[in-house]
């Protein structure tokens, strides 16, 4: 893209050169008439002197342009700062996306360019050519090239070289990708070159010195674009300094040579035959070629060849202008790579995978062979990032990608979707579904085995496993996104099966996921529609005296009926709805405590509220509880928060600090499901815990299994030694209650006394 400084400087110098040339040409045109041969020679000598003056001015132009070239090498390679103008259009010709260069070229901010018709910026006289080009571009997936005139938003006209190709966006929406290069300076140079050659040739014709005048005229046109002039037989007569800068050949090496000295061999004879056919028919050819420098380097070049004719219409010369476009080509290749490949692993990304998956669907439909998609997720990858850092995680991803590539055939696709998710696509499997399953399973086990081998991450040795979900497909009955979703579902089934495993997709998995999505959607509305309620299960002490209750959440769905907590609590944990639900439970339980405080029979009752890990580890949890206690104005001693061992172990120090802060307010704590996790006396003794709750799994077989009986006795003894209360849940028989009481546990809850019931039924225990 030409900078404003370059445009201003070049335009000024060229204007001076053209003014001098035109002035001298007019002067000489008048003087030539009737001059003698001797006077003619003097006149030509004077013209040569002015040529030298122009060369000095052109040297200043070259120096200015050289400085701009140095600046160009420092351009950012990122899309927004690319030197070329890039934009994306819909198939209706509306601008969807641009970079900064495109916005500058069109004279509008990127925001104001959005959804504007690209044709609004086409010069009116070139609209017909553009519409024909646009139609061909939409109908063909091949790259199209065109040069035409455009105008900025303020009406300023300029020439562009346009490259465009149909493509698919990340959302599989057909789009058109366009690259614009401002070639106004080149066009102006070519026009000036042709006009001045014709003009000087006219002077030379009058003086019968055609050949000498042509050589003089060629030296006028020194620019950053390479220019060389040939005779009618295509023998090079003259070159400028830029040709040497670009090709490495000096003028002496090129005089008399055919331009095919630059040929790289990348284009065949048919290409050049078609090029010269167009030149002979239209007088001009414009396009891109791959040429070879003197040192052997092959590079992309933009080439324009024009024919020069005499007054009789006979070709006397050819003028070629050439530009090295290797830097802009590298920038375009870089952007293309970033668009379709993962920078870390160099594997295809999600966009390229979708394109290949679409082609695979078409291919499998045609040849009736099965194809397969393997969705691979690394097990416990987050732990690596959290412990050793993201640099180690990146090293692991790179090594995994290499192992995946070596685990499949050369033509198979290995892609990285992001994070630690990879996809392998296998094509041209057996037409028999049973044989295809065996083929895919063998590849899947090979991948599991490869990933399972030890990794060396700098100075660390690391072991990693993976979970793989597999789905087979043939034909176009499904979309690419549906196939990816099926493989993803199967992968989660592999994780649920214990990780380091593979699973094939089946419809039952789909039905489970569909029901889960529906349940999640309904759960989002459950609170607002008053479907969530609290049930209360009495907590008693010896003598069957009710001392409190545990508040248990229940969901009554208008169509599903009562949804078990085991179905929706884990779902609420995953999608963070547990935060809103937990807040509602806390406020509702405290409001119930407030009501009971005004009644003689219930004023001493406590309510135990379960707190989830996600809720407890919120930064503002302590302050939030403090505010609820203040707003509802209850005695904090009546509120008991139940925590599981998982909550504690996630952040022991943070848990202790929060518990101490709430303890100071008067809130008490009970450890729920004690003994089922990884209990440790070292942390248990540090926790400001008021109560241990014996899990119902131990109570169930307390009179049958000696091991469970010993565990219960141990927990009771531990609680007493730590000066904690102990309560048993899940008490269903009188024998269980008696065993607990004989061993020092005098607080219980369970179906022996009451199942969880609505508040109205609970208050009947007190005659309310």
N, C-alpha and C positions, 0 to 999 in steps of 0.2 A: 504494500500500500504506500503510495507516495505521500510524504509528509508535507505540511503546508510550507515549511522552509524550503524544501526541495523544489516545490512547484513554483514558488515566488522567484527563487534564484534562477532556476532554469528558464522560466518565462522571460525574465528581464534580459538575460544574456542572449537568448535566442532572438528576442525582439530587436536587440541592437544589431545582431548579425544580419537578420533579415532586412532591417532598414538600410544598413550599409550596402548590402548586396543589391537590394532593389534600386537604391539611389545610383549606385555605380552602373548597374545594368541599364537604367534609363539614360544615364550620361553617355555610356558607351554606345548604346543603340543609336543615339543621335549623332555621335561622332563618327561612327563607322561608315556612314554613307559618304561615298566619294573619296575616301582616304586612299593614299598610296600604300604600297606594300611596306615601306619603311615606317610610315606613320602607324600602320597597323601593328607592327612589331612593338613600337613604343607603347601603344595602347595596351597590348597584352602584357607587357612588362609591368605597367602600372597596376593592372588587374592582379598580377602575381604578388605585388607588394601588399595590396589590400588583403590578399589571401593570408599572408603571413600574420597581418594584424588580427585577422579573425582567428587564426590558430592560437594566438596568445590568449585571446578571450576564451576560446574553447578550453584551453588548459586550465583556466580558472574554474570553468564549469566542471571539468573532470575532477579537479581537486575537491570542489564542494560535494560532488556526488560520491567521491571516495570516502569522505568523512561520514556521509549518510550511510554508506555501506557498512562501515565499522559500527555505527550505532545500531544498525539492524541486527547485527549478530548478538546483541544483548536482549533482544525481545524475549519476553516470556513465552514458553511453549504451551502454556495453558490456553484453553479455548477462548476465554474472554479477552485475552491479550494477544491472540494470534495476529500476525501481520496481514493475513488475508481476511476478507469479509466472508463470514459463514452465517447462513441462515437456514431455517427449516420452514417449509410451507406445507399446507394441507393440499389435498388433490383438487381443491377448489381454488387454489391460488392465494390463500390467505396466509399471511406471515404468522408463524407460531413462536419462533425463537430466533434471536440474533446474538452475535457477539458485539463487542464494542466497536470493532472495525466496521462492521456492517452498519451499525447505527450512525457512525461518523460519516460513512460513505453516502448514506441516504439523507443525512441532515436532520434526523429526528432521534429522540431518546428511545431506548429499547422498549420502554413501557408504552410510548405512543405509537410504536410500530406494530404492536401486537394486534392481530386480526385485521390489519390493513391489507388491501389487495396489492399484491406485488406489481400488477400491471399499472397501478397508479403512477409508478415511477418510470415507466417505459416511455421513451420519446415517441410522440404520436405517429411519426412517419415509420417507425419500426414496429408498431403494434401487430401488424399482420404477420410479420416474420416471427415475432415472439409467440403469438397464439399457435402458429403451426408447430413451433419448437415445443411448446408446452403440451400440445396434444400428443406429439410423438413421445415425449418424456413420460407421460402418464401411462401410455399404452405399452411402452417398452421398459424393461428393467435394466437396459444397457445405459451406460453413461453417455450423456449428450453434451455437446459443446457448441457455443454460439457467441458471436460478438455483435453487440448492438449498442445503440445510444440510449442513455437513461438521463434522468434529471433529478436533482436533489429536491427536497421539500420546498426550497426557496426558488426553484426553477432553473438553477444552474445546471447546464448540460455537461455530460461526460460520457466517455466510452468505457465499456466493461467487457472483459472476457468472462463468460459464464460457463461453469461446469456444474452439471446437475445429474442426479440419479435418484430413482425411486427406491424407497427403503421402508422398513417397518419400525415404528417407535417401540419403546419398552412395553407399551400397552397394546401392542400388535395393531396399532392404527396405521394405515398406509400414509406415508409422508414423502416429501420431496426434499432432498438435501442439496443445497446450492452453495457454490463457492464463487464469489465475485472478485475480480481483479481489475483495478482501475488501470486502463491501458491508454488513457487520453494522451499522455505524453508520447507514447509510441506511435499512435495514430497521427498525431500532429507532426511528429518527425517524418513519418512515411509520406504524409501529404506534402510537407515542405520539401522533402527530398525529391519526390516525383516532379513537383512544380518547378523547382530550381534546376533539376537536370534538364527538363524540357526547355526551360527558359534559356539556360546557358547553351544548350545544344542549338537553339535557334540562333543565338549570337555567333556560335562557332560556324553554323551553316553559312551565315552571311559572310563570315571571314574565310570560309573554305578551310577551317582548321578544327574539324569535328573531334578528332581523337585527342588532341592536346587540350581542348576546352573541357572534354569529359573528365579527363584526369584531374584538371584543376578543380572542377566542380565537386568531385568526390571528396576532396580534402576538407570541404566546408562542413561536412556532416559528421563531425566527431561527437559522440555521445556515449553514455554508458551502455547502450545497446550496440552490439556488434553489427557493422555494416560492411558488406562487400559487394562489388559490382563486377559483373562478367560481361563478355561480349556475347554476340548472338549464338556462338558455339559453346557457351557456358565455360569459357576459360576465364579465370579470375584476373581482373585488371587492377583492382585496387581494394584495399581493406583499411579499416581504421584501427586505432589503438585498442579499442574494446574487443576486437576479434582476437588479438593476441592475449589480452587479459582473460578471456573466456576459454579459448582453445589451446593456448600455449604455442601456437604457430605465429612466427613473425611474418611480416608482409613479403619479404624476399622468398620465404619458403612456399608462399601460396601463389605468387604471380605465375600465371600460365597453367595452374592446376585446375582440375575439375572439382567442384564442391563435394564430390563423393569422397574426397580425402578425409572428410569429417565423419563418414558413415561408420556406424558401430556394428552393422549387420543385424541389429534387432528388428529392422523392418525389411521385408523381402522386396523383390523386384516389382511385384504387383502394386505394392504401396507407392513406390516412386513413379510407376507408370500412371497410376491414377492421379498423383500429384501434378505431373507435367501435363496431363490431359486437361486438368482444370485450369492450369496457368495458360495454356494455349487457347482455351475456349473463353475464359473470363478475364484473363490478364492478371490474376492474383490467386495465391494459395496461402492459407493461414492454418496453422495447427501445431501439434506437439510431435517432436521426434526424439529418439534417443541417439545422441551422437557420442563420438569418442574424442577425448583430448589427445594432445601430442604424447602425454605420458601414459596413455592407455586407459585412463579412467573413463568409464561410460557414465553419462549424466543426462537428465531430461532437459530439453531445450524447446523454447517457443520460437517458431520460425515463420517468417512471412517472406514470400517471394513474389515480386511484381515485375511485369515486363514493361519495357520502355520502347515505344514505337516512333518512327519518323513520320513526316507529314504524309507519306504514301501508305502508312499503316503497316510498314515492315518492322519487325522486331530488330532493334539494334543492340539492346542491352537487357540484362536482368539485374535487379537490385534486391538483395536479401538483407533482412534485419533479423538478428538472433539474440535471444535472452536466455541466460542460465536460470532455470527455475528449480534447481535442485533444493534450495533452502525451503521454498514454499511447498515443494513436494514432500520434503521431510516433515514439515509441520502438519501437512494434511495426513501423512501416514501415521504420525504420532497421535493425532486426534482420532483417527480411525481405530488405532490400537486401543486407546483408552475407552472408546465407545463399545468395543466388542470383546475386550479381554480384561482379565483381572490383573492389575499391576503387580500384585505381590507374587502370585504363582505363575503368571503368564498363561493361565488356562482360559478357555472361553468363559465369558460371564453369562448371566441369565439371559441377556438379549440374544446373544449368538446361539445359546442353547435352544431358545425358543424357535429361532429360524431353522436350525438343524432338525429339531423335533418335528416341525411342520413338513419339511422335506422327507423325513423318515416316515411320516404318516402316509404321504403320497406314494412313496416307494413301496411300502409294505402292502398298500392297496393294490398296486400294480403287480407285484411278484408273488403275492399271497404268502409271504414269509412272515414269521413272527419277529417282533422287536421287543426290547425290554429296557426299562428304566430302573436304575438302582439309586436310591436316595441314601446317602451315607452321612452319618453324623457322628463326630468324635465324642466318646464318653468322657464326662467330667472335664471338658476342655476349660471351662471357667476356672476350675481350681488351679490349673497351670498358670493362667494369666494372673490370678490373684496372688499366687505364691512366688512365682519366678518373674513375673512381669510380661508385658505384651511383646517385648522383643523375643523372648523365648517362645511365646505362642506363635509368633510369625515364623520363626525358624521351624517349628513343628509343622505348621501348615505347608511350608515349602517342601519339606521332606515327605510329608504325606502325599502331596500332589505328584511328586516324582514316583513314589511307589505305586500309586494308582495308574499312572501312565504305563508303567512297566508290567502291570497286572492284566492289561487288556491288549487286544489286537491293535495294529497300527491305524486301521481305519475307524476304530471306535472313538467316541467322544467322551472326554473327561472334562467336566466343567466345575467351577466353584461358584456357588450361589451367593456366598457371603458368610462371614463368621467361620464356623467350623463345619459348614454344610457343603458337601460335594455331590455331584451327580455323574453317573456313568451311563451312557446310552449305547446299547448293543444292537446292531442291525444285522439283517440277513441271517437270522437264526432259522432253525428248522421250521418247515410248514406244519409239522405235527406239534400240537401244544404240549404233549407229554415229553417229547424229545427236547423241545425248547426250554421247558422247565429244568430238565437235567443239565442242559448247557449253561443256563443262567446260574443255577445253584452252584455249579462247579466254579464259575467265575466269582460268585459271591464269597464262597469259602476261601478262594485264593486271595481275595482282597482282605478278608478278615485276618487271615494268617499273615499277610504282608504287613498290615497296619499294626498287628500285635507284637511285632519284633521290636526290640529295644532301639531307642533313638539317642544320639549324642547331640545335645544342645550346648555347644561350646564346652564347658567343663562339667556339664550335668549329664547324667544318664537318666532317661525317662521312658517309662512304659505306658503304652496307650492302647485302648481297645476302641471298637466302633460298633454302632448299631446300623443295620442296613435294611431298608424297606424296598421290596421289589414289586413291580407290576409289569405284566406283559400286554402288548397291544399289537393289533394288526388292522390295517384299513383306517378309515376316517370316521368311524362311528363316534369318536370322542375328540375333544379338543386337547391341545398340548397342555393347557392349564389343568384340565381334569386329570390327565395322566400324571402330572407332577403332584397333584393333590393326593392321588391314590398311593403313589410311592411314599409320600410324606406320612400318610396315615399308617402305612405298613411299618415305616421306620419307628414310629412311636410305639407300635405294638412290640417291636423288637426290644426297645428300651424297657417296656413294661415287663417283658419276659426275663429281665435280668441283665440286659446289655450284653455286648460282645456276641451278638446273635443276628440272624437275618430272618425276615418274615416276608411271605408273599401276601399281596393284597387280596382280600375277598370281600364280598358284599356285606357280610356281617360287620366288618370293620366300618364300612361306610355308614351303615345304619346306626352304629354306636356313635359315630362322630356327628351324624345329622341330628340325632336325639340330643347330644351334648350341646350342639350349637343352639338348638331350639330351647333347651333348658336354660342356657346362659341368657338368651334373649328375654325369657320370661322372668328370670331372677332379677334382671335389671329393673323391672317394673313392680316387683313384688312389694317393696317397701312403700312406694308411692300409692299402691292400690290396697294397702292395709292387709296384705295376705300373710305377712310375717307376724307371729305372735309369740309370747313367752308362756311356757308351761313351767310349773313349779313342782319339784319332787322334795318331799319333806326330809329333813335331817333330824334324827332323834338321838337321845342319849338313854342310858339305863332307866328303866321304868316307863319306856315308850313316850317320854316327854319330847314334843317337837321343839327344837331349839332354833330352827331356821330352815332354809330351803336352798336348793340349787336351781338357778334360773336356766332353763333349757329352751333353745330356740326351736320353733316349729313353723313349717311353711304349709299353709293350706291353699293349694292351687284350685281355682274354680273348675278346671277340667281334669287335671291330673289327680286331684284329691290331695291327701297328705304325702308330701315328698320327703323321704327319709333324709335326715341331716347328713348321713354318709354319702348321699348323692349330690347335695348342693353345697355343703361346707367346703370340700376341697376345690370345687369350681369357683366359689367366692374367693378363696385364698389366691387362686391363680390370677384372676382378673381384677384383683384389688377391691372387689365389692365388699369384702370382709371388713374394710375400714368403715364404710357407711353402716353396715349391719352391726358391727361391734359398737359403734357409737350409739346407735339406737338401743341396743340391748343395755348398755351402761345407763343411759338416761332413763329408760323404762323401769329398770330394776331400782334405781335410786328414787324414782317417783313412787314406786310401790312401798319402799321403805318409809317414805314420808307419810303415806296414808296409814301404814301400820303404827307409826309412832303416836298417832292420836287415839289409838284404841288400846285399852288396858290389856286385852288378851294377847295382842300381837306386838306390843311396843318393844319387847326385848328380842324379837326375831332378827336373825341375820340373813342376808342373801349372798350366795356365792355366784360370782359371774365368771365365766370362762373368757380368757383373753387370748387371742391368736398371736402368733409370732410376729406377723406383719404389723398388727395393731400395736403391740407392746414396743416394738423397735422404732416406731415413729418418733422423730426428734421431740415433738411437743406432747408426748403421751402423758407425762407427769402433769404438765400445766393443764392439759385437757381434763384430766380427772379432777384436779383441784378446782377448775372452773365449774364443772358439773356439781360437785359437792357444794360449792358456794351458791350457785343459782337455785338449786333445789333445797338447800339448807337442811341437810340431814346430819345425823350423828355419824361421822366416818367409821366409828367402831362397828357399825351394823353392816358395812360393806366388806366382803371378802373377795379377793381376786384370785382365781385359780390359774396357775401356770403349769405348763408341761415341762419336762426335762429338756425337750428340744428348744424351747424358748430360752431357757437358761444357758444352754451350751452354745448357742449362736454367738453370744457376746457376754461372757461371765462378768467381766468388770463393769460393763455398761448396765447389765441387769442388776447387779448389787447396788450401784449408785441410784438407779431409779427406785428400787425397792426401799432403800433407806429413806429417800425423799418422800415416798408415799407413806412409809411407816410413821414418819414424823407427823403426818396429817391425821393418823389414827386408823388408816386402812390396814387390814390384815391380809395374809397370803396363805394359800394352800397349794401344795404341789400335787397336781393331778396325775393319775396313772402311775404312781410311784412304783419303781421296780421293773417297769417294762422297757426302760431305756438303758443308757449307760451311766447309771448312778455312780457318783464318786463322793466318798466321805470328805475328800479335800475341799470340794466346792460346797457340798451340802452344809458343812459346819460353818462356812462363811456367809451363807445366805440368811437374811433376816426372815426366815420362814416360820410361820406360826403353826402350820398343820401339814401332816403327810396324809395323803389319801391312798389307801390300799386298792389297787386295781381289781376290778371284778373278775378278771381272768384267774387270779389266785384264790379269790373267795369261792368261786364256783366249785372247785374240787377240794375244798379245805378239809372235808371229812372223808375224802377218797384217796387223794394223792398225798403221800407223806412229804414229798418235796415241796408242794405248795403250802402245806401246813407249816413246815420249817421256815419257808420264806416269809409267811405272814408273821410268825413268832419273831423272826429276826427284825422285820420292819417295825413291829410294835416296840421291841426292845431298843432299837436305834432311836426311834422317836422320843422315847422316855429319856434316854441318855443325852439327847440334844435338847431336852426341855421343850418338846413340841407335842401338840395334840395329835391324835391319830384317829382317822375316820375310815370306815370300810364302805365301799360302794358295791352294788350288785348283790346285796344280802337278800336271798329268796326263801330260805328255810329257817326254821327255829333252831335246828342243829347248828347251822352256820353262826347264828347270832350267839348261841351259847358258847361255842368254841371261842369266838372273838372276845366275849365278856370274860371268860375264864382266863384268857391270856392277856388281859389288860386293855383291850380296846372296847370303849364304852360308848362310842358314837357310830351310827350306822345310817345308811340309806339304801333303799332297794324295794323290790316288789313285795317283799314280806310285809312291808308297811303301806306302801302306796306306789303306784306308777306315777310318772309326771302327769300333772293334771292342770287344766285352766285355772285361772286365779279364783273364779267363783267357786269351783269345786274344792280348791285348796282351803279356802276360808271357811268351808263348812266344818272343817276339823275343829274350829273355834266357835262354832255356833253362830257365825256371822251370815 
